[in-house]
């Protein structure tokens, strides 16, 4: 490998590593804030936050790697032009076309990694995420309660707050619960609580030494009950979900299906998911090559405008892929056309921009003025 190719490959990898680490930190920061918020609301357990963050990062890696490769190549080419390094290489007999081989030397392994993630690792990670959430949803209301936190369950009809138990034989300490059913709004306080499971499988939350205050909203009816032992049945039936939640679960399920199962499924939704998984590695290659002419800027001009245009081109590329996936899923676009159309357009755009950059313009002739 020549000195030029070694220097280009080394710099692209250096920039790619920096961009990947930065994007991963930003992604994990936003993800952890969202997951911790769900844990505080009782949607997920605090013990599964790290696992969900890990598997969600695996699903996000294909897009992160594609964007990082594009930014790394763009930054490398732009820096070489800005610092007039390309003048030296041009004087040595090289051209912008000689960037293609070293860029592909980095882009092809990236594309292979992205293809492995989209075709194998990401579906497995989505299945793990679904299993984590399903296991938590099947747990009882009491098992979702954490000491020192307000937890909403049963769609907000039950709100619990509990303290640490005072004795080893107690599962929960002082507990306050608000229960809202069709007729009554109840506030229950107790000094301790535990789970009791009957022989038929029914589970009860058994409260000891407490009070229950019942009120019918909108009516002057109030009752007070003092008890030594009070049992509340813990329903295990799945809660009714909204249409939005049903669609979200369906989309999560199609993402979690193995690629071979999708290939054997003759439906538009399955084909759209296959298209998305194949499109990301192709997009990584296209974006890496497209960054070469986009980064070949005039060092005398401003810097922000070229970077903005390059960012908009990359954003447009990913949005068109996502749009094609939606059209394939709805049956408005044929699978094979949707798979190659966007990539062919941007490959043609890359070839045209390279031709414009490599084309040597003929010098303009000056008109001789007559005396």
N, C-alpha and C positions, 0 to 999 in steps of 0.2 A: 504494500500500500504506500502511495506517495505521501510526501510531507503534507501536501494540501488536503488529501483525503483524511489523514490521521488527525490533523488539526480540526477539520470540520466535524468529524464524528465525535471527537473528544469534547468539543464545545457544545454540540447539540445534546449529548448525554448529560453534561454538567447543567445546562439550562433546564433540561427535562426533569432531572432529579429535584432541582430547586422548585420548579413549578408544581410538580406532583406533590411534594411535601407541603407546600403552601396551600394548595387546593384541598388536600386531605385534612389539614388542620382546620380550615374554614368549614369544610363539610362536617367534620366530627363535632365542631363547636355548635353549629346550628342543630345537628341531629341530637346531640346530648341534651340541649335545652328543650327540644320538643319531647324527647322521651322522658326526661325528668318531669316535665309538665304533665304528661300522661300518667306517670307513676303517682304524682301528687293527687291527680283526680281519680285515681283508682281504676283507670283503664287498663293498666298493666302493672305487674308487680315490680317492686324496686330491685328484686333479685335477678331480673331478666334484662335490665337496662344494658349491661355490658354485652351480653350475648346478642341482643337486637342491634346494638350499635355496630358490632363486628360484622354480622351478616348483612346489614344494610350497607356498610362500606364496600363489601364485596360486590353488591349489585350496582353500586355507583362507580366502581373502578373503570369499566369500559369507557364511559363518557369522560371521566377524569383523565384517563390515559390518552384518549383521542385529542382532547383539548390541549393537554400538556405538550404533546408532540407538535401540534400546530404552532403553539406559542414558542416552543423551543427553536424550531426551524426558522420561524419568522424573526425571532430575536437575533439569532446567529447571523442570518443574511443581512438584516438591517444594520447590525453593529459593524460588519465587514465593510459595508458601503459608507456608513457614517464616519468611520475612522480612516477612510481611504485605503483600507487594506486591499480592497479589490483592485485598486490601481496597480498594485504590485503583481497580483496574480494575472491580471489582464496583460501586463507587460511581459509576463513569463510565457505567454501563449495560451493561457486558459480562457474559458468563456463561461457565461452563466450556465450553459448546458452541462459543464463538468460538475455542477453541484448535484446533479440527479443521482449519480451512483453513490456518493457518500450519504446522501439523505435517505436513499432506499436501504442502505446498509443498516441504518437505524430504524427506519419505518417498518421494514418487513418483520423483524422480531417483535416490534410493538404490535403489529397487526395480528401476528400469530398468538400473542398473549391475549389480546382483546377477543379474538375468536374463541380461544379456550374459555375465557370468562363468560362470554355471552352464550355459548353453546352448552357448556357443562357446569361451570361454577355458579353462575348467577341463578339458574333454575333451582339448583340444590340449595342455595342460600335463601331463596324465596320460600322453599318448602320448610326450611328450618324456622323462618320468621312466622309462617302460618301455624306451625306446630306450637311454637312458644305462645302465640296469642290464643289459640284454641284451648290449650291446656289451662291457661289462666281464666278464660271465660267459663270453663267447666268447674272451676273451683267455687266453693260456697262463698256467701257474702262474708262470713266471719273470717275466712282465710285471707280475704283481701284487706282486712283491717290491720293497720299498723299503729302501734302505740304512739301517741302524740300527734296524730294527723286526723284531719277530717276527711272521710272517704265516702264518696257517693257510689251507690250500687243500685241495681234494678232500675236503671234509667233515671236516677235522681229521686226515686220514691223512698229510698232509705239512705240516711246519713248517719254515720257512726263516728264517735270520738271516744277513744279509750286510753287509759293509762297503763303503766307497767303493773303486773300483778305483785301483790304484797307477800304472797306465800307460794311455795313451789307447786302445790297441788292445784293452783288456779292457772288457767290459760290466759285470762285477761283480768285487768284490775278494774277500777272504777270506769263505768261505761255510760255514755249518753247516746241515745238513739232517737232519731226522728223518723217515724214511719207514716207514710201517707197512702191510704187506700181509697176506695170509691166513696166511702161515707165518712171516715174518721181521719182526723189529723192527730197523731199520738206522739207524746214525748215520754220516753222511758229512761229512767235512771236506775242504776244498780251498782252494788259494791263489787261484784265479780261476775264472771261469765265463763262458760265452758261449752264444748260441743258434746252432744249425746246422740249416738246413732242407735236406732232400733233394729230389731231382727229383720224387719222387712225392708231395710235400707233407708228409711226416712231419717233425716237429720234434723236435730233441734238445737237451737241456741238457748241454753238454760241459764237464766239470770237469777241471782240470789240477792235477797234483802234490798228491795227497791220500791219505786213508785212508778205508776203509769197515769199520765194525764191525757184524757181524750177530749177532743173538741170537734164538733161538727161545724165546718166553715159556713158562715152565713146564717146560722141558727143559734139561739141562746141555750144550747145544750152542752153541758160540761159534766164530766165525771172524773173521779179520782179513785184509783185503786192502789192499795198498799199490799205488797206481796213478800213472802219469804222465798218462794220458788216460782218462777214463771218461765214457760217455754214458748219459744217462737220457732215455727217451722221454717226451715231454710229450703226454699224451692230450688230445684236443680234444673227446671225446664229452661230451655234457651229463650232468651228475650226476643221479642219481635223487633226487627231492625227496619230502618227506613229504606226507601228505594235507593238512596244514595249509598248507603252502607252495603246493600245487596250488590250494586254495580261494582263497588270497590272490591268486595270479596271475589266477585267473578273475575275481575281484572287481575287480582292477586293470584287467583287460581290458575289462570292461563299463563301467567308469567312463571309459575312454579312447575309447570309441566315439562318433562324432559323433551329435548329436541326431536328425538326419534318418535315420540308419541305425537308430537305436533305434525310431523311429516306424514304420518299415517292417518291424520284427522283431516277429512276433506271438507273443512268449513272455512269461511272467510276470516273468522277471528283467529283461527289457528295459523292460517297462511300469513296474516298480518304480523303475528308474533315471530314467525320464522323470518319474514322479511326484515324485521327490526334487528334480529340477532345476526343476520348476515350483513346488514348494512353498516354496522359500526366498524368492523375491521376494514371494509372497503372505504368508508369515509375517512378513516385514519390515514390510509395511503394517499387518497386524493388530497386531503388537507395538507399533508406534509409536502407533496409536490407543488400544490398551489401556493404554499408559503414562499417558494423560491422567487417567482416573479413579483409577488406582493411585497416581498422584502427588499427587492432591488430598487431602492429609492435614490433620488438625487440628494446628495449630502448638503446641497445649498438650500434646499427647501425645508419647510417646517416638518417636525417629526410627528406631531399628534395627529395630523390629518391622515397620514398613511396608516398608522396603527388603528385609527378608528375605522377606516374603510376595510382593513383586513379583518377586524373583529366583526363588523357587520356581515362580511362575506361568510365567515365561519358560522355565525349565528343563523344566517339565511339557509345555509346548507343543512344544519341540524334540524331546523324547523321544517324544511321541505321534506326531509326524511320522515319526520313525525307526521306531517300531513299526509304523505303517501301511505303510511301505515294505517291512518284513520280511514282513508278512502278504500284501501284493500279490505279492511275489516267490515266496512259497510257495503262492500260489493260494487262500488262505483269505479274501481280501477282493477285491471287485471294484475295478477300476482307478478308475472314475469316482466310486464311493463313497469310496474311500480318498483321492482327490485333493481332495475338497471337504469331507469330514465334519469333520475336525479344525478346518479354518479356519472352517467355519460355526458350530461349537460356540463357538469363542473369539470370533467376531464377535458371536454372541448374548450371550456373557458381557460383552463390551465395551459393547453397547447397554444391557444391564440395569444395569450399574454406572453408566453415564452417566445413565440415568433415575433411579437412586437418588440420585445426587449433585445432579441438577437439580430433583428433586421437593421442593416446599416443604411441609413438614409443618404441619398445622393446629395452632394452639396448644391446649394441653390446658386443659380447663375445670376449675376448682377447685370442689369441692363446698362449698356454703355450710352451715356448721354452724348448726343451730337452737338458739336460746337457750332 
